[in-house]
Amino acid sequence: MDETLLKTVSAVTVGRKVSAVRSYWQWLQSHEIISPDRNPFEGRTIKDNRTKVEQALAKRQRFDTADVVKLWKAAAGDRPLHALIRPAAFTGARREGLASLQINLVVKVDGVDCPRLQEKTEAGIRTVPIHPEIATLVADLAKNSTDGFLIQSETDKYGHRGDALRKRFTKLKTDLKFDKLHTFHSLRHTVVHLFREAECPVEIRNQILGHEVGDTGAGSGYGGHVGEKLKLEWLTKAVRYPSK
């Protein structure tokens, strides 16, 4: 593959562009616009020319727990954004998973109130107990919902509800002087770190976070179904933030 673009654009960006073109090529084949025998992408790889140190420095960074509190306090004047940050901080859920959560998917399982999240992968379809610190918030959001969704948000042309909130979060964290390596997904990294610090068994952490076997940060594979009461015990024990 021509690596000229790698001189000005990162390998990750190039890979994303190639993936989009590959999907379009497959669409053309599925509609018999081009021959199914032609596959210009077969065997093509994108070489990341950065050193290991450069790759490590470019990875997303987690927020410190005190910084997470700073974020949700700074978002107090933006109710939907505040309502997105706090559940993310206490569940490790992804932005779009929370933004697209309907109130009828907040259910009781094993006597425990849980949102039924539907994210990205098969493992991302899961129930996560509501942490006691956000129980009142979730109840208020459900009670006051006007459109059937837990969190108010605009929908973009692709049907995604979280993109407008992402842009508001980006402005918020930039105003607070966080760099580009700190993103909304960094909240998920914070939750992973808290589980590790609490020495939570990896199979429990995996099922709470919706990690696939082999995911970065996932550790080993699942160890069978974990009940909601046990998940809640570990959430309450591990996921804690400074009170001041």
Secondary structure, 3 states (H helix, E strand, C coil): CCCHHHHCCCHHHHHHHHHHHHHHHHHHHHCCCCCCCCCCCCCCCCCCCCCHHHHHHCCCCCCCHHHHHHHHHHCCCCHHHHHHHHHHHHHCCCHHHHHCCEHHHEEEECCEEEEEEECCCCCCEEECCCCHHHHHHHHHHHHHCCCCECCCCCCCCCCCCCHHHHHHHHHHHHHCCCCCCCCCCHHHHHHHHHHHHCCCCHHHHHHHHCCCCCCCCCCCCCCCCCCHHHHHHHHHHHCCCCCC
